[in-house]
Amino acid sequence: MDTNRNCWGSNNNKDKSWKAVLVLAYQSLGVVYGDLSISPLYVFKSTFADDIHHSETNEEIFGVLSFVFWTLTLIPLFKYVFIVLRADDNGEGGTFALYSLICRHAKVSLLPNRQASDEDVSTYKMEHPPQSNSTSKVKMVLEKHKSLRTALLVLVLLGTCMVIGDGLLTPAISVFTAVSGLESLMSHENHQYAVIPITCFILVCLFALQHYGTHRVGFVFAPIVLIWLLCISGLGLYNILRWNPHVYQAISPYYMYKFLKKTTISGWMSLGGVLLCITGSEAMFADLGHFSYMAIQIAFTFLVYPTLILAYMGQAAYLSMHHENADAISFYLSVPEKVKWPVILVAILASVVGSQAIISGTFSIINQSQSLGCFPRVKVVHTSDKIHGQIYIPEINWILMVLCIAVTIGFRDTKHLGNASGLAVMTVMLVTTCLMSLVMVLCWHKPPILALCFLLFFGSIEILYFSASLVKIAEGAWLPILLALILMTIMFVWHYATIKKYEFDLHNKVSLEWLLALGPSLGISRVPGIGMVFTDLTSGIPANFSRFVTNLPAFHKVLVFVCVKSVPVPYIPPAERYLISRVGPPTHRSYRCIIRYGYRDVHQDIDSFESELATKLDEFIRYDWVRDQGEAQQSFDYDEARLNESNGCRLAVAGTVRYSREPPYEIDENPQPASVSIGLPTVDSMGDIMEMEPVKRRVRFADQAWSCDERESQMLQELDDLWDAQQAGSAFIIGHSHVRAKQGSSFFKRIAINFGYNFLRRNCRGPDVALRVPPVSLLEVGMVYVV
């Protein structure tokens, strides 16, 4: 595959007709640009709050307009539309998409999600061969130093926390600013008692309607944003022609120099308000998976960008001729009295749309964090049967609502809300710039000097704005910093304990020989039913099962070791989700099932997991015996070299390949076998994938001379046993874990593990709820992890 063509964004939407692309571009208005389109409501008001004052020379207003123009041009247009949007992960965008790309091209992930079976997913194999970037010095340095890998994860978590913070602040500032237009329509005594209650009422309604899902009201989002964009561009054009047709001269960079020269430190601090003009730019990349690169590019370049420029120029033109309002700059001052009521109404509707988009994005990124083991388990609800990715998280929704109302009541003005929102937005953009520079080197194979230029150019602009926001800690910027510290502590503690638990399981697993030795001679009996033992291990027998058998000397006639894991790709095709192999010989009736999800997949989106698993086992058993029969019909004269071929893990889509003669069950206890990619197409009639662990090659003679009738009888007997076990009922065996730090651990580790992690574990949803385990079928095994 041509690497450059794949990476430089010829999205798989190229084949779509122009009509389909234009429809997607129209639909993207309501989802992608709701937040960005409402920024004219508060940019000038936040910029001129206290730091600078509008004078009759107009140098301040023209300087701010110049900054707004070039900021909109350089960041959303050049950086995002023409560069960042091309770094899609199988069509998906966002912070985790960049991190996923980096993890697939370099071994930097701290989670065990890059094992042999994971690399044979079709969405994984869309990337270029790994040997093409083997000489990258950046890759070698990242893989060598664990501290750099940890720092990369912290950087990603920081960006994630700031996105969540933006999901809290954006609804507050956008709805509050839109409603504040009522100030000009009522007396001062009345509006101070009306704006806050109305804002809080709208926010309560907004969050209360989240469980219905965006798709139910999404069809009205695009028309609202389109009407709003046409409204602000029409007002802007009206103000330009009426008040100052020469305002376009302010786009000259010379006005930025004059502005900073005159205002000095005050002008630099006011840039914290200017950066609000690009709030919502990150949504273009984060929502890439719902639309296409071409659709988002067309919508922004030909509609959103010019309308925003006209809106800002119109406000500047009005203010340049109305110095009497220098102390009360507001968007609604430039709106003629005859159309003020309709404009306020459309502004409120547009602010609700923009808030809805960022709230949905917050749900999505928390689901991704949960998939990567960086967030406590929460309930994730599908809100649409047709649109993948439309999710709702009840706990997060109500927490956001309470915090959003508290922030609105506590700050009560655009200035403090703008300072807080600006810092969160700029931090996310800085994280994206840093990750993009790594993607350029590791994934696109561009010269490091080009990535460095990208980092320095856009990073210097964003650091300028970031520093202007950071100095306003006492004026509202403390809020996103506090939120980020709290969220990062939670996420890092949860991730650290998850890694340590996996390492504990890895070092305390028991051998296959121990499992095969269990029987009546040891007082162990097999009871009817299917026993599903949940574990994080992809091979070997977990310690929680040995603890279960020790305390209850019996286990089920059909035993399945289930591992639910996440892979660094956005989606796993349903046909490739289940990996099934035998654990021991066929007569033992023990299997391993690895269920893989991408970071945008919603776990357990099926009605009955046990029925689905039984169906997959049925297909696997049929395939395995048919495959074995095909081997028996082959010649016994095998070349010794063929028998000693690759020791890697053999993967194939069931029904498409015949293996060399080897036992179809696990023997090797290697937890991370090497991968052998077969590269075979998926067969429509059989969607299962079978994992064959590395084994010592053995040539079988007498058993391979079985007749077809004997083999069919063996297969039917195994299927009958599976059917009988399914009718007898299923049991879910899950470890109920308690984690404590080792003796001699540092004070911070003891606090983080003994108190922090265990508090989160007790107060989040358990694995049984996350896996939709029926309470009557749950068997919990107490496990103490000493990490």
Summary of the structure (lengths in Angstrom):
residues: 787
radius of gyration: 29.8
end to end distance: 44.1
largest distance: 101.3
contacts: 2755
relative contact order: 0.12
helix: 63%
strand: 10%
